Amino acid sequence: MRAEIPDKLYFKIGEVSKLACVEPHVLRYWETEFSQIQPKRANSNQRLYRRVDVETILQIKSLLHEQEFTISGARKFLKDSGEVCETKESTPLDPDRLDKIKKELLAVQDILKK
């Protein structure tokens, strides 16, 4: 079940800890392992997480705890998924390429039927 993220600009580590159902020391460890998590620091040196950080933390928790990725596997998955999203947005769909892919998939389907 996904935690409902309140509509706020910044979250303290205790709030994020409760939302993600992990201990604060786990969040601090994940900061060292995943470059995508970069909380800001208040004048009191307290960590302030943005909404995007909280969403990333929830995704990391899902990858590690539910999908049973390793730390390095989750790191690679997040890195690769970020690159794929950027490529999809910048590359328009080519109808000729889609036709070629469709023909190849139909050929694979025919092979599997036999």
N, C-alpha and C positions, 0 to 999 in steps of 0.2 A: 504494500500500500504506500502511495506517495504522500509525503507530508505536504500540507498546504502552507505555502510560503506567504507570510504577511506582506502587505504592501508598504515596505519601508525602504529607505535608501541604504542604511547600514545596519548590520547585525553584530552584536558582541559574540565572542567565542562561546559563551554559555548558551546563548540563544540558538546558535548554529548547532551546537552539541545536542541540544534537545530536539531540534528539527530533524537531524540526521540520526538520532539515537546512537551516538558514539561518544566516547569520552573526549574531553578537550585535548588530552595528550595525543590522541589518534589524529585529530585535526592538525595539530602542530607537526606531527610526523608526515602527514600527507602533504603539507606545505613544502617540506624538503624534497619530497619525491616527485611531485607534480608541479611543473612550472605554470600551469594554468591557474593555480590558486595563488593569488597575490593580494592578501588583505592589506589595507592601508593601516597606518598607525596613528592613533590619536596623540594629542600632546602628552597624555599620561602614559604613552607607550602601549596602550591597549589595542589589540587587533580589532579592526573594523572590516567586516566582510561585506562586499556588495552582493546584490541579488545574483549576479552572474556567478560569483564565487560559490554561493549557496547551491545554485543549480548544478554546478560542476561537482561539488562535494557529494550531492545526492546521486549524481551519475557514477562517480567513483565508488561510492558505497554499493550501488547496485552491481557494478562490474566485479568488485572484490567479494562481496558477501553473497549475492544471489546467483551471479553467473560464474562465480569461482575462478575469475581471472587471477593471475599473479600480478604483483605490483608492476613488473616490467611489461607484462602483457596489456594491462590496463593503460599504462603510459603510452604504449605503441598504438593501442586502439584509439585513444583520445587524439593523439598526434595525427594518425591517418584519417580519422573521421573529420577533423578540422580541414585537412587539405582537400578531401573529397568535396565538402560543401563549397569551398571556394571555387573549385574547378567547375562544378555543376552550374554555379551562378554565372561564371564568366564564359562558358561554352554553350552556344545555342545548339539545339537539337538538329542534326543533319538527317533529312528524310532518306537519303541514299544509304547512309550508315545504318539507320533503323531497319531498312529493307534487308540489308545484308545480314544483320543480326537475326532477323525473323527467319530468313531462309536457313541459316545455320542451326537455329533452334528446331526448326521443322525437320531438318535432316537428322539431328540427334534424336528427336522423338521417333522417327521412322526406324532408326537403328535399335532403339530400346524396345519397340514393339515386336521386332523380329526375334 
